[in-house]
Amino acid sequence: MNPQPSAPLIEIRDLVKVYEMGDVQVRALDGVSVDVARGEFVAVMGPSGSGKSTLMNLIGCLDTPTSGTYRLNRNEVSRLDDDELARIRNREIGFVFQTFNLLSRTSALENVEVPLVYAGVARAERRRRAQETLQLVGLGDRMHHQPNELSGGQRQRVAVARALVNGPSLLLADEPTGNLDSRTGDEIMALFDELNAKGNTIVLVTHEEDIAHHAHRVVRLRDGRIVEEQRREQ
């Protein structure tokens, strides 16, 4: 008897998001359906106004859809209230942003501990897990440095460590190389490749083709719809 295949980590069906702009309705997403398997690396691309940021916000539980369904790790999250969404975000999703979003007067180690504080993890355990995660991203010798003592690439590695420290189901990256030079951007993408090889599921929003080339699959949006999906040979 064949085992049942595991459910996709992300299951999106007929997702619609309409924004009210005065008397005008803007249909930012117009019936998007997509799955992301566990362990997959997916890039979302599209021109400005295509809906990729809206889709990112919905996948990240930062917003709720107008209609359609979204299941993350078998949880139906498209109808949760703000408190429930916050709990899902902290437990299931690690965020990496273009602007790093680090606390400026706080060490790398303390920055990485922040999600564990919200999760109610005891101080000694927080410290241990943050140290391990900084080692994982190659910053074991920089954990007591503040962000202004780190290069852009090192700051983004701290941000990646902070995203990983809770052991999330999904790593969500929004233009993670956008503020970096091309060489440093390549180093960060090599880190994402390593994390994905270890089993981390990654969804990446980018407008750069060479960055998207790291993904297993590229999903292209235009006018709130998926217009193309490309798979890359592994």
C-alpha positions as CSV (number, residue, x, y, z in Angstrom):
1,M,0.0,0.0,0.0
2,N,1.5,3.4,-1.1
3,P,1.8,6.0,1.6
4,Q,-0.3,9.1,1.3
5,P,1.7,12.1,-0.1
6,S,2.0,14.9,2.5
7,A,-0.2,17.9,2.0
8,P,1.5,21.0,0.5
9,L,2.8,23.4,3.1
10,I,0.9,26.2,1.3
11,E,-2.4,25.7,-0.4
12,I,-4.0,28.8,-2.0
13,R,-7.3,28.6,-3.9
14,D,-9.0,31.4,-5.8
15,L,-7.5,34.1,-3.6
16,V,-8.9,37.6,-4.2
17,K,-7.9,40.8,-2.5
18,V,-9.8,44.0,-3.2
19,Y,-8.7,47.4,-1.7
20,E,-11.2,50.2,-1.3
21,M,-9.6,53.5,-2.5
22,G,-12.3,56.1,-2.0
23,D,-15.0,55.3,-4.5
24,V,-12.7,53.0,-6.5
25,Q,-12.1,49.3,-5.9
26,V,-8.6,48.0,-6.7
27,R,-8.4,44.3,-7.4
28,A,-4.9,43.5,-6.3
29,L,-5.3,39.8,-6.5
30,D,-7.8,38.3,-8.9
31,G,-8.3,34.5,-8.3
32,V,-4.8,33.2,-7.5
33,S,-4.4,29.5,-6.9
34,V,-1.0,28.0,-6.1
35,D,0.6,25.3,-3.9
36,V,4.1,25.2,-2.3
37,A,5.4,21.8,-1.3
38,R,7.4,21.3,1.9
39,G,11.1,21.9,1.2
40,E,10.4,23.8,-2.0
41,F,12.1,27.1,-3.0
42,V,9.7,29.4,-4.9
43,A,10.4,32.8,-6.3
44,V,7.5,35.2,-7.0
45,M,8.1,37.8,-9.7
46,G,6.1,40.5,-11.5
47,P,6.2,44.2,-12.4
48,S,5.1,46.9,-10.0
49,G,1.4,46.6,-9.3
50,S,1.3,42.9,-10.3
51,G,0.1,41.8,-6.9
52,K,3.3,40.2,-5.6
53,S,3.5,42.3,-2.5
54,T,-0.2,41.7,-1.7
55,L,0.4,37.9,-2.2
56,M,3.4,38.1,0.1
57,N,1.4,39.9,2.8
58,L,-1.3,37.2,2.6
59,I,1.1,34.3,2.7
60,G,2.8,36.0,5.6
61,C,-0.5,36.4,7.5
62,L,0.0,40.2,7.6
63,D,-3.3,40.7,5.8
64,T,-6.5,38.6,5.0
65,P,-8.1,38.0,1.6
66,T,-11.4,39.3,0.4
67,S,-12.3,35.8,-0.7
68,G,-10.7,32.5,-1.4
69,T,-8.9,30.2,0.9
70,Y,-5.3,29.9,2.3
71,R,-4.1,27.0,4.3
72,L,-0.6,27.1,5.9
73,N,0.7,23.8,7.3
74,R,-2.9,22.5,7.3
75,N,-4.2,25.5,9.2
76,E,-7.0,27.5,7.5
77,V,-5.6,31.0,8.1
78,S,-7.6,33.1,5.6
79,R,-10.4,33.7,8.2
80,L,-8.4,34.1,11.4
81,D,-8.6,37.3,13.6
82,D,-5.6,39.5,14.3
83,D,-4.5,37.7,17.5
84,E,-4.7,34.3,15.8
85,L,-2.8,35.6,12.8
86,A,-0.1,37.0,15.1
87,R,0.3,33.5,16.8
88,I,0.6,31.8,13.4
89,R,3.2,34.4,12.2
90,N,5.3,33.8,15.3
91,R,5.1,30.1,15.2
92,E,5.1,29.2,11.5
93,I,6.8,32.0,9.5
94,G,10.3,33.6,9.5
95,F,10.5,37.0,7.7
96,V,13.5,38.4,5.9
97,F,13.1,42.0,4.6
98,Q,15.1,44.2,2.2
99,T,15.8,46.7,5.0
100,F,16.9,44.1,7.6
101,N,14.6,45.7,10.3
102,L,17.1,45.2,13.1
103,L,17.1,46.9,16.4
104,S,19.9,49.5,16.1
105,R,21.2,49.6,19.7
106,T,21.0,45.9,20.3
107,S,23.6,43.2,19.7
108,A,23.2,40.6,16.9
109,L,22.5,38.0,19.6
110,E,19.7,40.1,21.2
111,N,18.2,40.8,17.8
112,V,18.0,37.1,17.1
113,E,16.4,36.5,20.5
114,V,13.4,38.8,19.8
115,P,11.0,36.2,18.3
116,L,11.8,33.9,21.3
117,V,10.9,36.6,23.7
118,Y,7.5,36.9,22.1
119,A,7.2,33.1,22.2
120,G,7.8,33.1,25.9
121,V,11.0,31.1,25.8
122,A,13.1,31.2,29.0
123,R,16.2,33.4,28.9
124,A,18.9,30.7,29.0
125,E,17.2,28.7,26.2
126,R,16.7,31.9,24.2
127,R,20.4,32.6,24.4
128,R,21.4,29.0,23.5
129,R,19.1,28.9,20.4
130,A,20.2,32.4,19.2
131,Q,23.9,31.5,19.5
132,E,23.3,28.2,17.6
133,T,21.4,30.0,14.8
134,L,24.0,32.7,14.4
135,Q,26.6,30.0,14.1
136,L,24.5,28.4,11.4
137,V,24.5,31.6,9.3
138,G,28.3,32.0,9.7
139,L,28.2,34.8,12.3
140,G,29.4,33.0,15.5
141,D,32.3,35.6,15.8
142,R,30.0,38.6,15.4
143,M,27.1,37.9,17.8
144,H,28.0,40.7,20.3
145,H,28.3,43.4,17.6
146,Q,25.6,45.9,17.0
147,P,24.2,46.4,13.5
148,N,26.2,49.6,12.9
149,E,29.4,47.5,13.5
150,L,28.3,45.0,10.8
151,S,28.4,45.1,7.0
152,G,25.2,45.0,5.0
153,G,25.7,41.3,4.3
154,Q,26.3,40.5,7.9
155,R,23.2,42.5,8.9
156,Q,21.1,40.4,6.5
157,R,22.6,37.2,8.0
158,V,21.5,38.4,11.4
159,A,18.0,39.0,9.9
160,V,18.1,35.5,8.4
161,A,19.1,34.0,11.8
162,R,16.3,35.9,13.5
163,A,13.9,34.5,10.9
164,L,15.1,30.9,11.6
165,V,15.4,30.9,15.3
166,N,11.9,29.7,16.0
167,G,12.2,26.8,13.6
168,P,9.4,28.1,11.3
169,S,7.6,26.1,8.7
170,L,8.2,28.8,6.1
171,L,11.0,31.3,5.4
172,L,9.5,34.4,3.6
173,A,12.0,36.7,2.0
174,D,11.0,40.1,0.4
175,E,13.7,41.4,-1.9
176,P,16.4,40.2,0.5
177,T,19.3,41.3,-1.7
178,G,17.7,44.7,-2.7
179,N,20.0,46.8,-0.4
180,L,23.2,44.7,-1.1
181,D,25.9,44.9,-3.8
182,S,25.9,42.0,-6.3
183,R,28.7,40.1,-4.6
184,T,27.1,40.3,-1.1
185,G,23.8,39.4,-2.7
186,D,25.3,36.3,-4.2
187,E,26.6,35.3,-0.7
188,I,23.1,35.7,0.8
189,M,21.6,33.7,-2.0
190,A,24.2,31.0,-1.4
191,L,23.0,31.0,2.2
192,F,19.4,30.5,1.1
193,D,20.5,27.7,-1.1
194,E,22.2,26.0,1.9
195,L,19.1,26.5,4.1
196,N,16.8,25.1,1.4
197,A,19.2,22.1,1.0
198,K,18.7,21.4,4.7
199,G,14.9,21.3,4.3
200,N,13.7,24.8,4.8
201,T,10.8,25.9,2.6
202,I,11.5,29.3,1.1
203,V,9.2,31.8,-0.7
204,L,11.1,34.7,-2.2
205,V,9.8,37.9,-3.8
206,T,12.2,39.5,-6.2
207,H,12.3,41.6,-9.4
208,E,15.8,40.3,-10.3
209,E,16.0,37.3,-12.7
210,D,19.4,36.2,-11.4
211,I,18.1,36.0,-7.9
212,A,15.0,34.1,-9.0
213,H,17.2,31.6,-10.8
214,H,18.1,30.1,-7.4
215,A,14.5,28.9,-6.9
216,H,13.1,25.6,-8.0
217,R,10.1,27.3,-9.4
218,V,9.3,30.9,-10.6
219,V,5.7,32.1,-10.3
220,R,5.1,35.2,-12.4
221,L,2.2,37.6,-11.7
222,R,0.6,40.3,-13.8
223,D,-2.5,42.3,-13.0
224,G,-3.3,40.1,-9.9
225,R,-3.2,36.8,-11.8
226,I,-0.6,34.1,-12.3
227,V,0.5,34.3,-15.9
228,E,3.3,31.8,-15.9
229,E,5.1,29.2,-13.8
230,Q,8.5,27.9,-14.7
231,R,10.3,25.0,-13.1
232,R,14.1,24.7,-13.0
233,E,15.9,21.4,-13.3
234,Q,17.6,20.5,-10.0
